[in-house]
Amino acid sequence: MLNRQGRPSSAGEAGTTAHPTFTGNKALAQVEPLLFEIGRYDTTGVDLDEPEDFKPRLGGLGRKEPIGLPGLSEPETMRHYVRLSQQNYGIDTGLFPLGSCTMKHNARLNERMARLAGFSDVHPLQPVSTVQGALELMNELGRYLITLTNMTAVALSPKAGAHGELCGMMAIKAAIEAKGEDATRNVVLVPDSAHGTNPATAALIGFKVKPVPARDDGWVHVEDVKERLGPDVAAIMLTNPNTCGLFEPQVAEIAKAIHDAGAYFYCDGANFNAIVGKAKPGDLGVDAMHINLHKTFSTPHGGGGPGSGPVVLSARLAPFAPVPFVRAGQDGFELVEQESDAAEKPFGRMTAFHGQMGMYVRALSYMLSHGSDGMKQASEDAVLNANYIRAGLADLMSLPFGNKPCMHEVLFDDAWLKDTGVTTLDVAKAMIDEGYHPMTMYFPLVVHGAMLIEPTESESKASLDLFIAMLRDLAMAAKNGDKERFIGAPYHAPRRRLDETRAARNPVLKWTPPAPVAEAAE
Ligand SMILES: *Cc1c(COP(=O)(O)O)cnc(C)c1O
């Protein structure tokens, strides 16, 4: 069967379920071809006069063929982009249960602030006297981050969590070098439950990674850390709350053991949103921690915007903080750009300029509009919501570490699917049919068939109730042998199951015009 675009419908396409449609559309859900497939070279939404005869001045390098950009009329352009925007599921569409990667509610107020011309139109090479307000905002954001974490210094410039990890670990490396221990201290301890970026970061800057197991209770135990400590250990990279959604109860003892061994404590702070206003990493003995502004302080990410991963540093590491940084000077705020201009010993720089200004504005707007009590409340609500989901599903789905309170995310494994013939992936696909973005799947790796669910703090009880009821319905269907509902899912999505492995291994990044249908048939 050929669909509207003259392409044969295949398993990956719409229209192959019980009642295929001629157009490929489903009810009011519109499939949308690429701009290159629908555009015409002779069409444009604007009226342009034919240019008068002119003599090109490109010395024979002028274009000889049409540029080949497709054109559409204005209403066609409008439809194209509106349809594409409607194919995006985000926190503004419905509950977004991805764990380990909070999609916070991003208040519209933050967007308004980020779009103020004095923030959005500044250029990084402008004279500092003309961007005093922007520098003051950066300084203020840094002060908030230092206060919330009880640390000594902050490096604002890293552009994502993983980039922040690199920054923190480079500060640790610089501190070790300053002590003349770089020849011997080359091992970084990383728990099995860590995000993949942790071992990758350590390895990237030349450390050897030594794993620390997570025990059956989902925690890292201080004895397991002590067993691996020695004069060769540079640091531990520990996530707290960890990726199993649990607060590490022995974190202070682990920090002490690490320091006693002359090593540093890097904390992966991606889950800081569970403890903002409740616990301060500086009080727990942390030496360096990145904060994903795009997870903890509401700034959108995941197709919605760039990241920002400031790193807070303890007094031991503060001297090594990279340039550039903002400093209050005699005549207002200054940007310290050169390592030689800093009083201390910066290890270098992480970015060409000063980081993600728009994210700074959104994060500070979130902080100021919430206040310290509001930020604490947001953490409490995030934790409450995750526990509400845990309690609502614990009798049907399995909790690998027992039915004990979790932090801002709740981790299920696939033991409850045993003998049903349904897998974690199938459940995720069936959730799409129900109009929900799937939860995080198969991460963390320490539990089998992981399903990591994190509701945002902003979900209402009614929305959580519906989500729980939906998952209960799916769980009952799986247990009652309704395999059909899962293995072919999603049935209602414009795209069905895609070959994700092939897409990752063999990415097709360039559009090439299809061969004319008549030729293709030969
Ligand atoms: C998201 C995340 C990271 C990486 O942060 P990015 O901003 O995606 O680079 C690291 N660790 C954990 C636990 C995370 O959830």
The ligand as a MOL file (V3000), in Angstrom:
LIG
                    3D

  0  0  0     0  0            999 V3000
M  V30 BEGIN CTAB
M  V30 COUNTS 15 15 0 0 0
M  V30 BEGIN ATOM
M  V30 1 C 21.3940 14.2940 34.1010 0
M  V30 2 C 22.4290 13.6740 34.9340 0
M  V30 3 C 23.8000 13.8940 34.6750 0
M  V30 4 C 24.3200 14.6490 33.4770 0
M  V30 5 O 23.8150 15.9330 33.3190 0
M  V30 6 P 23.6770 16.5950 31.8710 0
M  V30 7 O 23.2100 17.9740 32.1280 0
M  V30 8 O 22.6920 15.7590 31.1210 0
M  V30 9 O 25.0350 16.5500 31.2320 0
M  V30 10 C 24.7110 13.3360 35.5430 0
M  V30 11 N 24.3130 12.5790 36.5880 0
M  V30 12 C 23.0210 12.3330 36.8470 0
M  V30 13 C 22.6380 11.5010 38.0260 0
M  V30 14 C 22.0240 12.8710 36.0200 0
M  V30 15 O 20.7340 12.6270 36.2710 0
M  V30 END ATOM
M  V30 BEGIN BOND
M  V30 1 1 1 2
M  V30 2 1 2 3
M  V30 3 2 2 14
M  V30 4 1 3 4
M  V30 5 2 3 10
M  V30 6 1 4 5
M  V30 7 1 5 6
M  V30 8 2 6 7
M  V30 9 1 6 8
M  V30 10 1 6 9
M  V30 11 1 10 11
M  V30 12 2 11 12
M  V30 13 1 12 13
M  V30 14 1 12 14
M  V30 15 1 14 15
M  V30 END BOND
M  V30 END CTAB
M  END
